[in-house]
Amino acid sequence: MSFDSLGLNADILRAVEEQGYREPTPIQRQAIPVVLAGRDLMASAQTGTGKTAGFTLPLLQRLVDNQPHAKGRRPVRALILTPTRELAAQIGENVRDYSKYLDLRSLVVFGGVSINPQMMKLRSGVDVLVATPGRLLDLEHQNAVKLDQVEILVLDEADRMLDMGFIHDIRRVLAKLPARRQNLLFSATFSDEIKGLAEKLLHNPEEVSVARRNTASEQVTQYVHFVDKKRKRELLSQMIGEGNWQQVLVFTRTKHGANHLAEQLGKDGITAAAIHGNKSQGARTRALADFKSGGIRVLVATDIAARGLDIEELPHVVNYELPNVPEDYVHRIGRTGRAAATGQALSLVCVDEHKLLRDIERVLKREVPRMAIPGYEVDPSIPAEPIVNGRQQQRGGGGRGGQGQGQRRGGNGSSSAPSDRSGAPRRQSRPQGDGAAKPAGANGRRRPPRKPSASN
Ligand code: AMP
């Protein structure tokens, strides 16, 4: 089957061809006709399946088909909400590529960078807006954007948005949209919470789904190594060195842990950088580019920062610490074995993490094979200690945000650092804004405090 038979116009097909796509992926085959027909859509698909083109291509076509004749400032007609900055940037790039022969303007907005350039660009008119929820609300609050002309709403990675505590923000955004619109919801998993959201959001939706790439995990070889916590770094350095691994994505639970490990690997002579929500956008982009180009061998990431990264054919993923949420394990190992390449996913598991491993294996519905490394046998006299979920809990709290979120998402989400606004759960009420933003200040008004996201 080719793209030509899906009903897309010549300008879009030309842009698709330039991307080198020969045929639509399964999610594209299913989603494109539904969206073109103007139907609401509930799609089960994760990153790596081609879902972005699955909603973007028909969305662009609908916008050009229904182009208003009136001149004047262009209102936002399509809104794509995503949980993280990286994913927003990636989708924004896709939208730009696919719309290059169309008379449509697109813009990406997220927190952690100055709000003023975003305001300026919005002022000159934007048809397709890709946004993280927090920054979008800031912009809306400052009258930089109106959402009352939105014709199509896309909620991408809805499960992750709820995990990250964005539900209240999403509700606030929904309240600004016109009642009549097309809604597209994408999610890798469908919990009761997502189904509840879908029921409220979608009208008579068409449901499509593609197999999750990693539930069966045939493409990914997984192993568990039991090792004492304090010997994990030594083991990791040894494996990278002896295996001559050149590109390794390593996951830690906390931002602090990511920084520390990257530093330690550096001391072992292994080039490494950390990527997490407390890093500036520039630093994150640079680290990712260095990693992709082979400038550094190891990228140490927290779950939220790694979300949406499209690093093709990544050969090695290491769970330096197991995630608190079992589904995150599936997302993590989904970074490897992509695009038909095979990959290896290793988990270094200490005595504290046995319960987390059991939870993961319950989700996978199978046991991950254990592999012993001589010289790293565990010391049975070391007792298990409870896992402390990040600095905030160690300090005994901080922001008004609920503890429930911190406990589920772990340390990665437990900091109240301002720069983490669009890449991590909301912990604070206003006006603790994104770095350079003055969310409440510019015109002296203040938004009402956000509700804590404790229920997630
Ligand atoms: P996504 O799941 O949207 O993040 O897409 C994953 C990757 O697949 C991206 O790098 C896309 O550029 C690429 N892609 C999307 N559609 C196709 C297609 N039909 N053929 C080949 N690659 C594609």
Residues whose N, C-alpha, C, O or C-beta is under 5 A from the ligand:
A	BS01	AMP	Y21 R22 E23 P24 T25 Q46 T47 G48 T49 G50 K51 T52 A53
